[in-house]
Amino acid sequence: MFGEISYIGWFHTIVGTAAIIVGLYLLIKDRFIFLDKNSAKFYIAATVITSASSLFIFSATGSFNLAHVLSVMTIIAALFAVFLHRFNVFGFLNVFIKQLSLTATVFFSMLPTTAEVLQRFPPSNPFADSIEDPLVQSFYFWYVIIFGLFGIYQITRMYREEINGI
């Protein structure tokens, strides 16, 4: 333990922070996550490792909870996207489903991260007490709006244009 966080907790936090930063960067820069790029490969690996490591962190919660469910969903979405990148299972819909799965991994990662950050900072008087706190719920509301509109943007752009590397 270091600073009330276990060593696996620190590993999870550091790798997860890097994954979220890279994932958001890719979505902001390219509007998509192109799996042929090294940065996207790092993102997928770091996201799966972070999500898997969260399944071993029970000290903060004491049990399997919603954050763990999101971790499982994130792993499934990431691996599904990689599978769809290699195999055209759904024909013309393949690229749409793959990109929405990749975007969903960023969204799923943002939810528990936001709650965790707001419940820990500042250390002397955290912004939120629990996941039910109105501030946390407000962030969640805006994430749903932002990622929903972003998903519509991605679908529209993929439908209208031929985008190399998707």
C-alpha positions in Angstrom: 0.0 0.0 0.0 1.2 3.5 -0.8 -1.0 6.5 -0.1 -4.0 4.2 0.7 -3.8 2.7 -2.8 -2.5 -0.8 -3.3 0.4 -1.4 -5.7 -2.0 -3.0 -8.2 -4.2 0.0 -7.7 -1.3 2.3 -8.7 -0.5 0.1 -11.7 -4.1 0.2 -12.7 -4.3 4.0 -12.3 -1.1 4.7 -14.2 -1.8 2.4 -17.2 -5.4 3.4 -17.2 -4.6 7.1 -17.2 -2.3 6.6 -20.2 -4.9 4.6 -22.0 -7.6 7.2 -21.5 -5.3 10.0 -22.6 -4.3 8.2 -25.7 -7.9 7.1 -26.5 -9.2 10.6 -26.2 -6.2 12.0 -28.2 -7.0 9.5 -31.0 -10.6 10.4 -31.1 -10.0 14.1 -31.0 -7.1 14.0 -33.6 -8.5 11.5 -36.1 -12.1 11.2 -35.1 -11.6 7.4 -35.2 -9.3 4.8 -33.6 -7.3 3.3 -36.5 -6.1 -0.1 -35.3 -3.2 -0.2 -37.7 -1.5 2.7 -35.9 0.9 2.0 -33.1 -0.8 4.5 -30.8 -4.1 2.6 -31.3 -2.4 -0.8 -30.5 -1.0 0.8 -27.3 -4.5 2.1 -26.5 -6.1 -1.3 -26.9 -3.4 -3.2 -25.0 -3.4 -0.6 -22.1 -7.2 -0.6 -22.0 -7.5 -4.3 -21.8 -4.7 -4.5 -19.2 -6.3 -1.8 -17.1 -9.8 -3.3 -17.4 -8.4 -6.7 -16.4 -6.4 -5.3 -13.5 -9.6 -3.6 -12.1 -11.1 -7.1 -11.6 -8.4 -7.7 -8.9 -9.1 -4.4 -7.1 -11.6 -5.0 -4.3 -10.0 -3.1 -1.5 -11.8 0.1 -2.3 -15.2 -1.4 -2.9 -15.1 -4.8 -1.1 -17.0 -6.6 -3.9 -17.7 -6.9 -7.6 -19.6 -3.7 -8.6 -20.7 -1.6 -11.5 -17.2 -0.5 -12.3 -16.2 -4.1 -12.7 -19.1 -4.7 -15.0 -17.9 -1.8 -17.1 -14.4 -3.3 -17.1 -15.8 -6.6 -18.5 -17.8 -4.7 -21.1 -14.7 -2.7 -22.1 -12.7 -5.9 -22.6 -15.4 -7.4 -24.7 -15.8 -4.3 -26.8 -12.0 -4.0 -27.4 -11.6 -7.6 -28.3 -14.7 -7.5 -30.5 -13.3 -4.5 -32.3 -9.9 -6.3 -32.9 -11.8 -9.4 -34.1 -13.9 -7.2 -36.5 -10.7 -5.5 -37.7 -9.3 -8.9 -38.8 -12.6 -10.6 -40.0 -15.4 -9.0 -42.0 -18.3 -10.6 -40.3 -21.0 -8.0 -40.9 -20.2 -7.0 -44.4 -20.6 -3.2 -45.0 -21.7 -2.8 -41.3 -18.4 -4.2 -40.1 -16.6 -0.8 -40.0 -19.5 0.9 -38.3 -19.7 -1.7 -35.5 -15.9 -1.8 -35.1 -15.6 2.0 -34.7 -18.5 2.3 -32.4 -17.1 -0.5 -30.3 -13.7 1.3 -30.1 -15.4 4.6 -29.1 -17.5 2.7 -26.5 -14.2 1.5 -24.9 -13.3 5.1 -24.2 -16.8 5.9 -22.9 -16.9 2.9 -20.7 -13.4 3.8 -19.3 -14.4 7.4 -18.6 -17.3 6.5 -16.3 -15.6 4.7 -13.4 -12.5 7.0 -13.8 -14.6 10.1 -13.3 -16.3 8.7 -10.2 -13.0 7.6 -8.8 -11.3 11.0 -9.4 -14.1 13.0 -8.0 -14.3 10.8 -4.9 -10.5 11.1 -4.2 -9.7 14.7 -5.1 -8.9 17.0 -3.5 -7.7 14.5 -0.8 -8.8 16.7 2.1 -12.3 17.4 0.8 -13.3 15.3 -2.3 -15.7 16.8 -4.8 -18.1 13.8 -4.5 -19.1 11.3 -1.9 -20.4 8.5 -4.1 -21.4 7.5 -7.6 -24.8 8.9 -6.8 -23.5 12.3 -6.1 -25.1 14.9 -8.4 -21.7 16.1 -9.7 -20.8 12.5 -10.8 -24.3 12.1 -12.3 -23.9 15.4 -14.2 -20.6 14.2 -15.7 -22.3 11.0 -16.7 -25.2 12.8 -18.3 -22.8 14.9 -20.4 -20.7 11.9 -21.4 -23.8 10.2 -22.7 -24.6 13.3 -24.7 -21.1 13.9 -26.0 -20.4 10.2 -26.9 -23.9 9.8 -28.4 -23.4 12.8 -30.7 -19.9 11.7 -31.5 -21.1 8.2 -32.4 -23.7 9.8 -34.8 -20.9 11.9 -36.2 -18.7 8.9 -36.8 -21.6 6.9 -38.5 -22.4 9.9 -40.7 -18.8 10.4 -41.7 -18.2 6.8 -42.4 -21.4 6.6 -44.5 -20.5 9.7 -46.6 -16.8 9.2 -47.1 -14.4 6.4 -47.8 -11.9 6.8 -44.9 -8.7 4.9 -45.3 -7.6 2.6 -42.4 -10.9 2.1 -40.8 
